C-alpha cells in the first residue's frame, strides 16, 4: 500500500495542503505549477476577474487542450491501425503470389 504525505502547493498566491501518495509528489507539484501558470496567464489578460472565475476558465482551457490532444491521439491510432492492416494485406498477397516464400 502506498503511503500518503501532505504536500503544500501554491496556486495563484494561495497555499493548499493536499494528501498525495509519496510516489506521486513530483507529478502533483508539476500539475500545481502548470495550473498556477495557466491561472496567472488568465489573470494577467485582465478579461476574467475573481479567483473562482479564473479557476473555472483555467479548468475549461486545460480540459479543452486535453480533449483536443486525446482526439488527435485517437485519430493517429486509427490511422496506424489502418496502415498496419494494409501492410499485413500486402504481405499476405506477396506470400500468396510466391509459394516458395512460404517454404522458407
DABELJO-V901686 format. One record per backbone hydrogen bond with DSSP energy under -0.5 kcal/mol. CO is the residue of the C=O (numbers start at 1). NH is the residue of the N-H. Records with the same first field share a line. If there is no record, write none. Layout:
CO = NH  NH
//
This chain:
3 = 22
5 = 7  20
7 = 9  18
9 = 11  16
11 = 14
14 = 11
16 = 9  18
18 = 7
20 = 5
21 = 24
22 = 25
24 = 28
25 = 29
26 = 30
27 = 31
28 = 32
29 = 33
30 = 34
31 = 35
32 = 36
33 = 37
34 = 38
35 = 39
36 = 40
37 = 41
38 = 42
39 = 43
40 = 44
41 = 45
42 = 46  47  48
43 = 46
50 = 54
51 = 55
52 = 56
53 = 57
54 = 58
55 = 59
56 = 60
57 = 61
58 = 62
59 = 63
60 = 64
61 = 65
62 = 66
63 = 67
64 = 68
65 = 69
66 = 70
67 = 71
68 = 72
69 = 73
70 = 74
71 = 75
72 = 76
73 = 77
74 = 78
75 = 79
76 = 80
77 = 81
78 = 82
79 = 83
80 = 84
81 = 85
82 = 86
83 = 87
84 = 88
85 = 89
86 = 90
87 = 91
88 = 92
89 = 93
90 = 94
91 = 95
92 = 96
93 = 97
94 = 98
97 = 99
98 = 101  102
99 = 102  103
100 = 103  104
//
